[in-house]
Amino acid sequence: MAEHAQVVIIGAGIVGASIAYHLAARGCADVVILEKESVEVSGSTARSAAGVRHQFSSRTNILLSKYSIERFRHFSTEVGGHAELHQYGYLFLFNDAQKWHAYQPTIALQRELGVNVATLDPTEAASFIPELNISDLVGATFCPDDGFVDPHGIAMGYLARARELGVRLLRATPATGFEIANGKVQAVSTPEQRWTCDVVVNAAGPYAGEVAALAQLDVPIKPYRRNIYVTEPFPALPRTIPLTIDMATGAYIRKENENVLLGLSRKDEPASHSTSVDWDWLDTVLEAMLNRFPILERAGLSERQSWAGSYEITPDHLPILGRMPAVSNWVNAAGFSGHGVMHAPATGLLIAEEILDGQAHSIDISELRIERFKHGNLHAEQNVI
């Protein structure tokens, strides 16, 4: 069986959903989303720590955040669904004087782009987190417009509105192959049928590199497990604490209702699609946490509520957006390196422009195009948690 769609999107996570919505909102509703799982929004979107922030080192990432967080503020009225934006802020803690000095141009860039970021001394930083260990801190930054959202509510909101506008969602339907001729994708194969199309969008998240390989394309994205450990209800930390990051270790905490979420990336772990919690890593996490946040010594761990998900990592920790130079109707929208949830609104807007207008234009995505890896024109994001 063969059918046709103007656009085929691979992946029904928050990015694929946003792209589908933005296309349909502009009148391009002949869109099919292929989702390999039996339930949409059940992959890395559903397993995100859900943070959203303006505090990046890349100009492009800052602009993506500014647009996206503003859209989250108006999500219910503009799209529908529930973004549940909680702007309690992000607090970055520095204990290395040299790194603090080197970070000052990043703060200047953020302010140049209109980010409301403040520099704090250690005593001021301590006012946010009870019993915070500030003995070795040299400075901190705080942006009150940062916070966290409900990724599932956002993705489902986008999907619901897109489907109302005519987009089709096919569950349990993985892309299994691509027919390419004359520098274009002619068709996408699934286990049940074949889809001819005008454009393919690779929004497969941590599977984006493998999806591209089915078309003999090299898209440098690999999946890496990230663990989130959750405490039992712990009211000693207020619900409104900022998402706080110890820049020395990368350890972060935030509240989720009365529970505390704890995270610390394991940098030596090889790429994989594992989403089982790494309990062997917990001792390292707790050592970093208790050094900076000694109040957590009184908190109990909830093993049943802890979870793991995937970051989709690129070599420079920036996403890959836009057309493939060798296959003109293949568009990438993946590789966000932990920032896919927070940048989904801007990504949907820009990929819709890339498809319908010939090129994204609301924000310059030149440094995010895949050609950067061939030319060595990399602008690595430094603020990756």
C-alpha positions as CSV (number, residue, x, y, z in Angstrom):
1,M,0.0,0.0,0.0
2,A,1.2,3.5,-0.8
3,E,-0.1,6.8,0.5
4,H,1.0,10.4,0.2
5,A,1.6,13.2,2.6
6,Q,3.2,16.6,2.0
7,V,5.3,16.2,5.1
8,V,6.3,13.1,7.0
9,I,7.6,13.7,10.6
10,I,9.5,10.9,12.3
11,G,8.8,11.1,16.0
12,A,5.8,12.2,18.1
13,G,7.8,13.8,21.0
14,I,7.6,17.4,21.9
15,V,9.7,18.6,19.0
16,G,7.8,16.6,16.3
17,A,4.5,17.7,17.9
18,S,5.6,21.4,17.8
19,I,6.6,21.1,14.2
20,A,3.4,19.5,13.2
21,Y,1.4,22.2,15.0
22,H,3.4,25.0,13.5
23,L,3.0,23.6,10.0
24,A,-0.7,23.0,10.4
25,A,-1.2,26.5,11.9
26,R,0.2,27.9,8.7
27,G,-2.1,25.9,6.5
28,C,0.1,22.9,5.8
29,A,-2.0,20.2,7.5
30,D,-1.2,17.3,5.0
31,V,1.2,16.0,7.6
32,V,1.8,12.5,9.0
33,I,3.6,11.8,12.2
34,L,5.2,8.4,12.4
35,E,5.7,7.3,16.1
36,K,7.4,4.0,16.7
37,E,5.9,3.5,20.2
38,S,2.3,2.5,20.8
39,V,1.8,5.7,22.9
40,E,2.9,9.2,21.8
41,V,5.0,11.4,24.1
42,S,6.4,8.4,25.9
43,G,10.1,8.7,25.1
44,S,12.7,11.3,26.2
45,T,10.0,14.0,26.4
46,A,8.2,12.2,29.1
47,R,11.5,11.6,31.0
48,S,12.8,15.1,31.0
49,A,13.8,17.1,34.0
50,A,11.7,19.8,32.4
51,G,13.9,22.8,33.1
52,V,13.7,25.9,30.9
53,R,16.3,28.6,31.1
54,H,17.8,31.7,29.4
55,Q,21.2,31.2,30.9
56,F,23.2,29.8,27.9
57,S,26.6,30.7,26.5
58,S,25.4,30.4,22.8
59,R,23.7,33.4,21.3
60,T,21.4,31.1,19.3
61,N,20.4,29.1,22.3
62,I,19.6,32.3,24.2
63,L,17.4,33.5,21.4
64,L,15.7,30.1,21.2
65,S,15.0,30.2,24.9
66,K,13.7,33.8,24.8
67,Y,11.1,32.9,22.1
68,S,10.2,29.5,23.6
69,I,9.7,30.6,27.2
70,E,7.5,33.5,26.1
71,R,5.4,31.0,24.2
72,F,5.1,28.8,27.3
73,R,3.7,31.8,29.2
74,H,0.8,32.0,26.7
75,F,0.5,28.3,25.8
76,S,-3.0,27.6,27.0
77,T,-4.5,30.5,25.1
78,E,-2.3,30.2,22.0
79,V,-2.3,26.4,21.5
80,G,-4.3,24.7,24.3
81,G,-3.1,22.2,26.8
82,H,-1.1,23.0,29.8
83,A,2.5,24.2,29.9
84,E,2.5,24.7,33.7
85,L,5.4,27.2,33.6
86,H,6.8,27.8,37.0
87,Q,9.3,30.6,36.9
88,Y,11.2,30.1,40.1
89,G,14.5,30.8,38.4
90,Y,17.8,29.0,37.8
91,L,20.7,29.5,40.2
92,F,24.3,28.8,39.0
93,L,26.9,28.4,41.7
94,F,30.6,28.9,41.0
95,N,33.5,27.9,43.3
96,D,36.4,28.4,40.9
97,A,37.7,32.0,40.6
98,Q,39.2,31.5,37.2
99,K,36.0,30.0,35.8
100,W,33.9,32.7,37.4
101,H,36.1,35.3,35.7
102,A,35.9,33.5,32.4
103,Y,32.1,33.4,32.7
104,Q,31.7,37.1,32.8
105,P,31.5,37.5,29.0
106,T,28.7,35.0,29.0
107,I,26.8,37.1,31.5
108,A,27.4,40.2,29.3
109,L,26.1,38.3,26.2
110,Q,22.9,37.3,28.1
111,R,22.3,40.8,29.3
112,E,23.0,42.2,25.8
113,L,20.2,39.9,24.5
114,G,17.8,41.1,27.2
115,V,18.1,38.3,29.7
116,N,17.3,39.4,33.3
117,V,20.3,37.8,34.9
118,A,21.9,39.0,38.2
119,T,25.3,38.2,39.7
120,L,25.3,37.3,43.4
121,D,27.8,37.0,46.1
122,P,27.8,33.7,48.1
123,T,25.8,35.2,50.9
124,E,23.1,36.3,48.5
125,A,23.1,32.9,46.8
126,A,22.6,31.3,50.2
127,S,19.3,33.1,50.7
128,F,17.7,30.9,48.1
129,I,18.6,27.4,49.5
130,P,18.4,26.6,53.2
131,E,21.7,25.4,54.7
132,L,23.5,25.9,51.3
133,N,27.3,25.3,51.7
134,I,28.9,28.5,50.5
135,S,32.3,28.0,52.1
136,D,34.1,27.7,48.8
137,L,31.8,29.8,46.5
138,V,33.1,32.8,44.7
139,G,29.9,33.9,42.9
140,A,26.6,32.9,41.4
141,T,24.1,34.0,38.8
142,F,20.3,34.0,39.0
143,C,17.6,34.6,36.4
144,P,14.1,34.8,37.8
145,D,12.5,34.1,34.4
146,D,13.9,30.6,34.2
147,G,12.1,27.6,35.7
148,F,10.4,24.4,34.6
149,V,7.3,23.2,32.7
150,D,5.1,20.2,32.0
151,P,6.7,18.6,28.9
152,H,3.8,16.0,28.5
153,G,1.2,18.7,28.8
154,I,2.9,20.8,26.1
155,A,3.5,18.0,23.7
156,M,-0.1,16.7,24.0
157,G,-1.4,20.2,23.6
158,Y,0.6,20.6,20.3
159,L,-0.6,17.2,19.1
160,A,-4.2,17.8,20.0
161,R,-4.3,21.1,18.1
162,A,-2.4,19.7,15.2
163,R,-4.8,16.8,14.8
164,E,-7.8,19.2,15.0
165,L,-6.2,21.0,12.1
166,G,-5.9,17.8,10.1
167,V,-2.5,16.2,11.0
168,R,-2.5,12.4,11.2
169,L,-0.7,10.5,13.9
170,L,0.3,6.9,13.4
171,R,1.2,5.1,16.5
172,A,3.3,1.9,16.6
173,T,4.6,2.8,13.2
174,P,8.4,3.1,12.9
175,A,10.1,4.3,9.8
176,T,12.0,1.3,8.5
177,G,13.6,2.7,5.4
178,F,13.8,5.5,2.9
179,E,13.9,5.6,-0.9
180,I,16.2,8.3,-2.2
181,A,16.7,9.3,-5.8
182,N,18.0,12.4,-7.5
183,G,19.0,14.0,-4.2
184,K,15.5,13.7,-2.6
185,V,13.6,11.4,-0.4
186,Q,10.9,9.8,-2.6
187,A,9.2,7.6,0.0
188,V,9.3,6.4,3.6
189,S,8.7,2.8,4.4
190,T,6.9,1.5,7.5
191,P,6.0,-2.1,8.4
192,E,2.5,-1.7,7.0
193,Q,2.8,0.7,4.1
194,R,4.9,3.1,2.0
195,W,4.5,6.9,2.2
196,T,5.5,9.1,-0.7
197,C,6.1,12.7,0.4
198,D,7.5,16.1,-0.4
199,V,9.5,16.5,2.9
200,V,10.8,14.3,5.7
201,V,11.5,15.7,9.1
202,N,13.9,13.8,11.4
203,A,12.6,14.6,14.9
204,A,13.4,11.2,16.3
205,G,15.2,12.5,19.4
206,P,17.8,10.0,20.7
207,Y,17.1,7.8,17.7
208,A,17.7,10.5,15.2
209,G,21.2,9.3,14.2
210,E,19.9,5.8,13.6
211,V,16.9,7.0,11.6
212,A,19.3,9.0,9.4
213,A,21.5,5.9,9.0
214,L,18.5,4.1,7.4
215,A,18.8,6.7,4.6
216,Q,22.6,6.3,4.5
217,L,23.0,9.7,6.0
218,D,25.4,10.7,8.7
219,V,23.8,12.8,11.4
220,P,26.1,12.8,14.5
221,I,23.6,12.3,17.3
222,K,24.0,9.7,20.0
223,P,21.8,8.8,23.0
224,Y,23.1,9.0,26.6
225,R,21.4,8.0,29.7
226,R,20.6,10.6,32.3
227,N,19.3,9.7,35.8
228,I,16.9,11.6,38.0
229,Y,16.8,10.5,41.6
230,V,13.8,11.6,43.6
231,T,13.5,12.1,47.4
232,E,10.5,11.4,49.5
233,P,8.4,14.5,50.3
234,F,10.8,17.0,51.9
235,P,9.2,20.2,53.0
236,A,12.4,21.5,54.5
237,L,13.2,22.8,51.0
238,P,10.5,25.3,49.8
239,R,8.6,24.5,46.6
240,T,9.8,27.8,45.1
241,I,13.5,27.2,45.3
242,P,15.2,27.8,41.9
243,L,16.6,25.0,39.9
244,T,20.1,25.1,41.4
245,I,23.3,23.9,39.7
246,D,26.7,23.4,41.3
247,M,28.9,24.3,38.4
248,A,31.9,22.5,40.0
249,T,30.2,19.1,39.6
250,G,27.1,19.6,37.5
251,A,24.9,18.4,40.3
252,Y,21.5,20.0,40.3
253,I,18.3,20.0,42.4
254,R,14.8,21.3,42.0
255,K,11.5,20.7,43.7
256,E,8.6,18.7,42.2
257,N,5.7,19.4,44.5
258,E,7.1,18.3,47.9
259,N,9.7,16.0,46.4
260,V,13.3,17.0,45.4
261,L,14.7,16.0,42.1
262,L,18.5,15.3,42.0
263,G,20.6,15.0,38.9
264,L,24.3,14.6,37.9
265,S,25.5,13.4,34.5
266,R,27.8,10.5,34.3
267,K,30.2,11.6,31.6
268,D,32.1,8.4,31.2
269,E,29.1,6.3,30.4
270,P,29.0,5.0,26.8
271,A,26.1,5.8,24.5
272,S,23.0,3.6,24.8
273,H,19.2,3.6,24.9
274,S,19.1,2.3,28.4
275,T,16.4,4.0,30.6
276,S,16.9,1.8,33.7
277,V,18.1,3.8,36.7
278,D,21.8,3.5,37.3
279,W,21.9,2.8,41.1
280,D,25.7,2.2,41.0
281,W,26.0,5.9,40.2
282,L,24.0,7.0,43.2
283,D,26.9,7.2,45.7
284,T,28.7,9.6,43.5
285,V,25.6,11.7,43.1
286,L,25.0,11.8,46.8
287,E,28.6,12.8,47.6
288,A,28.3,15.8,45.3
289,M,24.8,16.7,46.6
290,L,25.6,16.5,50.3
291,N,28.7,18.6,49.9
292,R,26.8,21.4,48.4
293,F,23.3,20.8,49.8
294,P,23.9,19.3,53.2
295,I,20.2,19.7,54.1
296,L,19.5,16.7,51.9
297,E,21.1,14.4,54.5
298,R,17.7,14.5,56.2
299,A,15.8,13.5,53.1
300,G,14.8,9.9,52.2
301,L,15.2,8.5,48.7
302,S,12.2,7.3,46.8
303,E,13.4,4.6,44.5
304,R,10.0,3.9,43.0
305,Q,9.7,7.6,41.8
306,S,13.3,7.9,40.4
307,W,13.7,7.5,36.7
308,A,16.2,7.7,33.7
309,G,15.8,9.1,30.2
310,S,18.0,10.0,27.3
311,Y,19.9,13.1,26.2
312,E,20.4,13.2,22.4
313,I,24.0,14.5,22.2
314,T,25.8,16.2,19.3
315,P,29.6,16.8,19.3
316,D,29.2,20.5,20.2
317,H,26.0,20.1,22.3
318,L,24.0,22.2,19.9
319,P,21.0,20.9,17.9
320,I,21.1,20.0,14.3
321,L,18.4,22.0,12.5
322,G,17.6,22.4,8.8
323,R,18.0,20.7,5.5
324,M,20.6,18.1,4.6
325,P,22.8,19.5,1.8
326,A,22.9,16.2,-0.1
327,V,19.1,15.4,0.3
328,S,17.3,18.6,-0.1
329,N,13.9,17.5,1.3
330,W,15.3,15.9,4.4
331,V,15.1,18.3,7.4
332,N,16.7,17.6,10.7
333,A,15.3,18.7,14.1
334,A,17.2,16.8,16.7
335,G,20.3,16.7,18.9
336,F,19.2,19.2,21.5
337,S,21.6,17.8,24.1
338,G,19.1,18.1,26.9
339,H,17.4,21.3,25.7
340,G,14.7,19.9,23.4
341,V,11.8,20.6,25.8
342,M,12.8,24.2,26.4
343,H,13.4,24.9,22.7
344,A,10.5,23.1,21.2
345,P,8.3,26.2,20.4
346,A,11.1,28.0,18.6
347,T,12.1,24.8,16.8
348,G,8.5,24.3,15.5
349,L,8.4,27.8,14.2
350,L,11.8,27.6,12.5
351,I,11.3,24.2,10.9
352,A,7.9,25.3,9.6
353,E,9.7,28.3,8.0
354,E,12.4,26.0,6.6
355,I,9.8,23.9,4.9
356,L,7.3,26.5,3.8
357,D,9.5,29.5,3.2
358,G,12.6,27.8,2.0
359,Q,14.7,28.8,5.0
360,A,14.2,29.5,8.7
361,H,14.3,33.3,9.2
362,S,12.8,34.3,12.6
363,I,16.1,33.3,14.2
364,D,19.4,32.7,12.3
365,I,20.2,29.0,12.6
366,S,23.4,29.1,10.5
367,E,25.5,27.7,13.4
368,L,23.0,24.9,13.9
369,R,23.1,23.5,10.4
370,I,24.8,20.2,9.8
371,E,27.4,21.7,7.5
372,R,29.2,23.1,10.5
373,F,30.7,19.7,11.2
374,K,32.2,19.5,7.7
375,H,33.6,23.0,7.9
376,G,34.7,22.9,11.5
377,N,32.7,26.0,12.2
378,L,31.6,25.0,15.8
379,H,30.2,27.2,18.5
380,A,30.0,24.7,21.4
381,E,27.5,25.4,24.1
382,Q,29.3,25.6,27.4
383,N,26.2,25.5,29.8
384,V,25.3,21.9,29.4
385,I,24.0,20.2,32.6
